[in-house]
Amino acid sequence: MANTDALEIKGLIKRYKDFTLDKISFTVPSGTIMGFIGENGAGKTTTIKAILDLIKADDGHVSILGYPSDKLPMDVKASIGVVFDGSNLHENLNVNNVGYIMKSIYKNWDTELFSQYVKRFELPQRKIIKEYSRGMKMKLSIAIALSHHSKILILDEATSGLDPIVRDEILDIFLEYIQEEDHTIFLSSHIISDIEKVADYVTFIHKGRIVFSESKDELIYQYGILHCRKEDVSGVDKNYIVGVRENSFGADVMIKRKEEFLKRYRQFPIDRTSIEEIMLFISKGKEML
């Protein structure tokens, strides 16, 4: 089924006693990497579990590779590679056991490709998973996700807790994977530098709501930081202000729609910003009322 979006979420709602996933909507275009960011507890894992139909949403619609997520044909299910934060494999298995089990689960399991990733990731074949480091367990989960010819990878904190060298190695694997035009990655992470390195698009969730879902380059282009005196802040149209941080020298103001702002306020220079700064200003900056 032809569809330009690998993943489509519309009006997704999931209510808990102390948290609500509040009308989540965004799309992930095929052939791209979408970074899914937000502070701990913002709703990233809940969203992923709802996408994968591991929890039942109260409302809304999710489609994966053009099919409703709760009615996926078996061949489409086999085209989804999933990695969660932490291993879901039995601790007493070794790599050879894992390969044998996966071959019976996935019709499209590629034993040779799995063997290549095991060698590339330098995973010890004789050790049982219980003896693996966190990094080894994560590499094994990623090797499995890549070895049944997935069309879409859905990754929840796949690089968290790993040392920078291992993280870089895994990010390079993701960039290689995405070279195939029909491959797509949805990567949830609180390590914003990883997202900035590989993502084409960024979706930011804050307190159960989507703040933005945009092209990474467009975000960095359209947001900026204004350094000014505290008394200058009140003279700026609040529709341009994302958040304000006051300090002993004045105020730092996160501005959106930068080009439009600069035409209206020629007296204020605007500095470049980063995805991490945008997220921090929205999460922790003082909002203009």
C-alpha atoms as one frame of an Amber mdcrd trajectory, in Angstrom:
protein
   0.000   0.000   0.000   1.589   3.243  -1.179   1.938   5.898   1.475   4.376
   8.779   1.744   4.281   8.580   5.547   5.785   5.550   7.278   4.099   6.526
  10.529   0.969   8.622  11.082  -0.462   9.535  14.481  -3.738  11.463  14.700
  -5.388  12.726  17.897  -3.863  10.037  20.125  -5.147  10.152  23.709  -4.136
   7.954  26.649  -5.288   8.879  30.146  -3.658   7.748  33.371  -4.422   8.851
  36.919  -1.557  11.383  36.999  -0.716  11.811  33.291  -2.486  12.295  29.965
  -1.171  11.850  26.462  -3.145  14.742  25.062  -4.278  14.562  21.410  -0.868
  13.637  19.979  -0.606  14.193  16.198   2.419  14.002  13.891   3.690  12.117
  10.845   7.042  10.539   9.981   7.767  10.696   6.227   9.151   7.530   4.623
  12.911   7.493   4.115  13.661   9.876   7.003  14.864   9.853  10.606  12.494
  11.450  13.097  13.974  12.393  16.471  11.423  12.223  19.289  12.558  14.357
  22.214  11.252  15.420  25.605  12.205  15.360  29.261  11.754  12.169  31.308
   8.042  11.661  31.992   6.954  13.771  29.008   5.215  10.816  27.351   7.807
   9.428  24.892   7.591   5.766  25.957   3.787   5.938  26.378   3.530   7.251
  22.801   5.741   4.448  21.468   3.767   1.772  23.336   0.526   3.213  21.935
   2.012   3.282  18.403   2.958  -0.402  18.742  -0.471  -1.256  20.215   1.201
  -2.488  23.421  -1.206  -0.270  25.349  -4.719   0.609  24.217  -5.228   4.297
  23.488  -8.432   5.946  24.701  -8.846   7.732  21.372  -7.037   8.534  18.145
  -5.604   6.697  15.168  -2.154   5.246  14.374  -1.032   3.829  11.036   2.313
   2.117  10.348   3.463   1.664   6.735  -0.054   2.580   5.624  -1.975   0.123
   7.849  -3.918   0.704  11.110  -1.589  -0.290  13.959  -4.167  -2.621  15.525
  -4.779  -4.473  12.220  -1.291  -4.965  10.822  -0.847  -7.867   8.376   1.822
 -10.355   9.497   4.264  -9.309   6.764   3.974  -5.663   7.861   4.527  -6.620
  11.524   7.690  -8.431  10.419   8.840  -5.182   8.733   8.942  -3.298  12.060
  12.172  -3.381  14.068  11.742  -2.371  17.717  14.373  -1.585  20.348  13.388
  -0.631  23.889  15.599   0.819  26.611  16.818  -2.459  28.101  16.927  -6.034
  26.825  13.746  -8.115  26.668  15.685 -11.311  25.954  16.069 -14.205  28.384
  19.289 -13.703  30.345  20.520 -17.294  29.937  20.593 -17.233  26.123  23.722
 -16.693  24.037  23.960 -15.119  20.570  23.576 -18.443  18.741  20.432 -19.264
  20.759  19.016 -15.827  19.916  19.649 -16.305  16.183  17.965 -19.712  16.250
  14.877 -18.351  18.073  14.548 -15.307  15.791  14.736 -17.515  12.703  11.584
 -19.293  13.915   9.825 -15.968  14.678  10.621 -13.977  11.512  10.056 -15.445
   8.039  12.406 -12.797   6.650  15.172 -13.456   9.228  18.628 -13.125   7.620
  21.083 -15.392   9.461  24.050 -14.119   7.438  23.205 -10.457   8.108  22.777
 -11.168  11.847  26.179 -12.878  11.860  27.718  -9.791  10.187  26.279  -7.479
  12.857  27.431  -9.807  15.664  30.982  -9.603  14.289  30.788  -5.869  13.622
  29.521  -5.174  17.155  32.121  -7.594  18.594  29.465  -9.464  20.566  30.888
 -12.494  22.422  29.116 -15.590  21.115  29.828 -17.899  24.037  28.786 -15.538
  26.837  25.182 -15.577  27.997  23.248 -12.314  27.896  23.356 -12.028  31.700
  27.134 -11.482  31.387  26.766  -8.760  28.741  27.364  -5.085  29.524  24.512
  -2.625  28.919  26.187  -1.554  25.673  26.455  -5.160  24.451  22.772  -5.817
  25.235  21.765  -2.694  23.307  23.962  -3.675  20.348  22.382  -7.143  20.333
  18.852  -5.647  20.346  19.798  -3.379  17.425  21.393  -6.286  15.529  18.133
  -8.240  15.898  16.026  -5.256  14.746  18.203  -4.866  11.635  18.441  -8.564
  10.734  14.863  -9.217   9.654  14.974  -6.568   6.902  12.846  -4.024   8.775
  11.350  -1.158   6.777  10.911   0.964   9.905  12.899   1.039  13.133  11.129
   2.267  16.282  13.745   2.927  18.938  13.117   3.980  22.534  16.277   5.424
  24.129  18.435   3.041  22.077  21.607   5.055  22.794  21.039   5.991  26.444
  23.603   4.809  28.974  26.157   3.978  26.279  29.635   5.454  26.113  30.189
   8.097  23.377  32.242   5.779  21.124  29.562   3.066  21.124  26.837   5.711
  20.612  28.661   7.092  17.567  29.062   3.594  16.168  25.335   2.904  16.511
  24.351   6.286  15.030  26.558   5.515  12.015  24.696   2.199  11.594  21.401
   4.138  11.592  22.729   6.531   8.926  23.792   3.547   6.803  20.385   1.908
   7.236  18.532   5.032   6.114  20.439   5.117   2.800  17.811   2.668   1.511
  15.001   4.996   0.430  12.191   2.881   1.862  13.805   2.718   5.323  12.545
   4.947   8.142  13.667   5.523  11.750  11.637   6.853  14.680  14.239   7.526
  17.381  13.187   8.550  20.880  16.046   9.981  22.940  16.843  12.456  25.682
  20.407  12.749  24.274  19.753  15.739  22.040  23.252  15.707  20.475  22.390
  12.290  18.969  19.200  13.712  17.466  21.056  16.742  16.106  23.602  14.443
  14.460  21.222  12.118  12.578  17.618  13.398  12.491  15.872  14.957   9.495
  12.842  15.933  11.593  12.298  16.601  15.287   9.107  16.109  17.306   9.126
  17.596  20.817   6.695  16.321  23.446   6.285  18.257  26.702   3.899  17.230
  29.513   1.963  14.911  27.216   1.509  17.428  24.391   3.321  17.956  21.099
   5.059  21.357  21.115   6.368  21.073  17.556   7.074  18.533  14.817   9.254
  20.110  12.160  12.299  19.782   9.931  15.465  19.985  12.055  17.070  22.530
   9.720  13.938  24.681   9.715  13.820  24.632  13.521  17.390  25.844  13.875
  16.744  28.460  11.177  13.483  29.786  12.614  14.463  29.920  16.307  17.108
  32.135  17.896  18.205  33.748  21.164  17.845  37.428  21.944  20.118  38.815
  24.685  18.662  42.018  26.109  17.922  44.022  29.259  15.118  42.725  31.452
  13.050  45.839  30.796  13.287  45.280  27.009  11.389  41.991  27.205   8.017
  43.651  27.839   8.426  45.612  24.575   8.560  42.422  22.483   5.333  40.917
  21.090   4.782  37.806  23.237   3.698  35.812  20.146   7.385  35.628  19.176
   8.551  34.539  22.637   9.054  30.861  23.436  10.588  31.375  26.881  12.641
  33.809  28.958  15.557  33.285  31.295  16.573  36.159  33.504  20.087  36.489
  34.908  22.146  39.117  36.721  23.161  40.701  33.382  19.708  40.866  31.808
  17.522  38.348  29.970  17.930  35.619  27.382  14.804  35.259  25.251  14.067
  32.346  22.924  12.449  33.757  19.792  10.458  31.869  17.124   9.695  33.040
  13.557  13.122  34.669  13.581  13.017  36.206  10.089   9.677  37.882  10.725
  10.889  39.065  14.152  14.056  40.672  12.682  12.042  42.663  10.149   9.907
  44.078  12.958  12.653  44.555  15.587  15.740  45.621  13.649  17.423  46.896
  16.835  17.802  43.408  18.330  20.529  41.011  17.152  19.579  37.311  17.324
  22.085  34.515  18.036  21.893  31.025  16.516  20.483  28.301  18.717  20.356
  24.506  18.965  17.626  21.871  19.408  18.819  21.365  22.986  18.497  25.073
  23.824  15.039  25.240  22.253  13.937  22.255  24.360  15.420  23.690  27.570
  13.809  27.098  27.064  10.405  25.527  26.474  10.792  23.117  29.417  12.394
  25.450  31.950  12.154  29.003  30.654   9.596  31.447  32.040   6.638  31.791
  29.663   5.219  35.219  28.879   1.643  35.551  30.130
